[in-house]
Amino acid sequence: MVATQMIDRNTIEQIVRQIVFQQSGSAESPPGQSDKSELVVSISARHCHLTDEHVEILFGPGSTLTPMRDLYQDGFYAAEETVMVVGPRRRMLPNVRVLGPTRPHSQVELAFTDGISLGLDVPVRHSGNIEGTPGCVLVGPKGVVELDEGVIRAARHVHMNMRDAENYGVKKGDFVNLHVNSPQCSVVFEDLLVRADETSKLEVHIDTDEGNACFLDGANKVELKKQEPCGCKNKVKE
Amino acid sequence: MVATQMIDRNTIEQIVRQIVFQQSGSAESPPGQSDKSELVVSISARHCHLTDEHVEILFGPGSTLTPMRDLYQDGFYAAEETVMVVGPRRRMLPNVRVLGPTRPHSQVELAFTDGISLGLDVPVRHSGNIEGTPGCVLVGPKGVVELDEGVIRAARHVHMNMRDAENYGVKKGDFVNLHVNSPQCSVVFEDLLVRADETSKLEVHIDTDEGNACFLDGANKVELKKQEPCGCKNKVKE
């Protein structure tokens, strides 16, 4: 039992690693009195989303996903279930975690490194925008599903609620930058899409390549900044 | 023979992928009349450097490295030779390319992703600064070497000559930022150490995690920029 629990914990830790930083208050707010939310930066390891129909094909008639661990956003979870993802030339990733709940379309989210090992050119797409993307074969314990499309590298994004959006001076559909200060490998990730709604918690999603590029686990500061034009030589966008 | 050549080409392409961009001229220089060097950004895949002694242990008495392909910097090459790198708990990377010429100390350079798959916490270090870093076991066709230290993630850096340094307004030991504009995944890599000498060609070295994070192959613009303080909200460093 102990061994099983350790394996599960390792597995869980590989699904989503999260780094939480207290956003520094603005110049107008004395320290500790800021009303800004804590900034959570989550590294999503490779995973997939499935339709109800595909869950039944892969795991047997009548099957539903079994929640294993809640994700940071309410209502979402990592499931007990995993699938094998098979790419061209029979290369494969043996244990890709399924996230729940089920969705209207099945979708596989990989880092570029995963795509290279699978032999796939994985396009950067926002979740759900899968038209024209490569497909793959999913193998479960009870069946096989051939996806015609749906393999993507999830584009960076940040979930937030309307109060967060107001604090940052942004709205749904805007883009922001994530500054990660890490010893000897600081990075500014541009192009994070703002996904604002009434209920989401403030959370950035990046993938394992991005998390490893900036050694997020070793970071001493993360900040979200609105993209604004400026005249200085350090400007992020021209 | 054709199959062998294809395998070799694939292998070679995985050693160093290079993206070359013409640096845009400054505002003072009409287009095409800039004296700035072309900016080459190279992605170094995992590789190792060996001492003469370790080459003989791994590949047999009297062995020397066999150059397979010249690297961009004059005098450096990818060798025909590869070694197996074995980490703790007997996890391993089967074919890690040796780069030449030999050095006074053996050193293994991995991306974080490689370190995770080997089970090693790989510190970010500049080449040669290996004191206190983890070791590993190297296995060659004729022998085995146990390194007490020398496994690092190479810190980002840029080689240049003195004319390049003058053009950028920097000197040896300064830090610069690399801006990579890529559709939906632009990145600013900070903390690139300037390694300026009389003869080097202008070339940035990043690793595979960094290259994948910004999808360097799909980039439409790369720029090196001096780190300068500014008062704007997009400032890179505070």
Chai-1 contact restraints between the chains, C-beta under 6 A:
chainA,res_idxA,chainB,res_idxB,connection_type,confidence,min_distance_angstrom,max_distance_angstrom,comment,restraint_id
A,F112,B,N212,contact,1.0,0.0,6.0,A-B,restraint_1
A,T113,B,T113,contact,1.0,0.0,6.0,A-B,restraint_2
A,T113,B,N212,contact,1.0,0.0,6.0,A-B,restraint_3
A,V124,B,Q184,contact,1.0,0.0,6.0,A-B,restraint_4
A,V124,B,C185,contact,1.0,0.0,6.0,A-B,restraint_5
A,A155,B,Q184,contact,1.0,0.0,6.0,A-B,restraint_6
A,Q184,B,V124,contact,1.0,0.0,6.0,A-B,restraint_7
A,Q184,B,A155,contact,1.0,0.0,6.0,A-B,restraint_8
A,Q184,B,D191,contact,1.0,0.0,6.0,A-B,restraint_9
A,C185,B,V124,contact,1.0,0.0,6.0,A-B,restraint_10
A,S186,B,E190,contact,1.0,0.0,6.0,A-B,restraint_11
A,S186,B,D191,contact,1.0,0.0,6.0,A-B,restraint_12
A,V187,B,F189,contact,1.0,0.0,6.0,A-B,restraint_13
A,V188,B,V188,contact,1.0,0.0,6.0,A-B,restraint_14
A,F189,B,V187,contact,1.0,0.0,6.0,A-B,restraint_15
A,E190,B,S186,contact,1.0,0.0,6.0,A-B,restraint_16
A,D191,B,Q184,contact,1.0,0.0,6.0,A-B,restraint_17
A,D191,B,S186,contact,1.0,0.0,6.0,A-B,restraint_18
A,D209,B,D209,contact,1.0,0.0,6.0,A-B,restraint_19
A,D209,B,N212,contact,1.0,0.0,6.0,A-B,restraint_20
A,D209,B,A213,contact,1.0,0.0,6.0,A-B,restraint_21
A,E210,B,A213,contact,1.0,0.0,6.0,A-B,restraint_22
A,N212,B,F112,contact,1.0,0.0,6.0,A-B,restraint_23
A,N212,B,T113,contact,1.0,0.0,6.0,A-B,restraint_24
A,N212,B,D209,contact,1.0,0.0,6.0,A-B,restraint_25
A,A213,B,D209,contact,1.0,0.0,6.0,A-B,restraint_26
A,A213,B,E210,contact,1.0,0.0,6.0,A-B,restraint_27
A,A213,B,A213,contact,1.0,0.0,6.0,A-B,restraint_28
A,E228,B,K233,contact,1.0,0.0,6.0,A-B,restraint_29
A,C230,B,C232,contact,1.0,0.0,6.0,A-B,restraint_30
A,C230,B,N234,contact,1.0,0.0,6.0,A-B,restraint_31
A,C232,B,C230,contact,1.0,0.0,6.0,A-B,restraint_32
A,C232,B,C232,contact,1.0,0.0,6.0,A-B,restraint_33
A,K233,B,E228,contact,1.0,0.0,6.0,A-B,restraint_34
A,N234,B,C230,contact,1.0,0.0,6.0,A-B,restraint_35
A,N234,B,K235,contact,1.0,0.0,6.0,A-B,restraint_36
A,N234,B,V236,contact,1.0,0.0,6.0,A-B,restraint_37
A,K235,B,N234,contact,1.0,0.0,6.0,A-B,restraint_38
A,V236,B,N234,contact,1.0,0.0,6.0,A-B,restraint_39
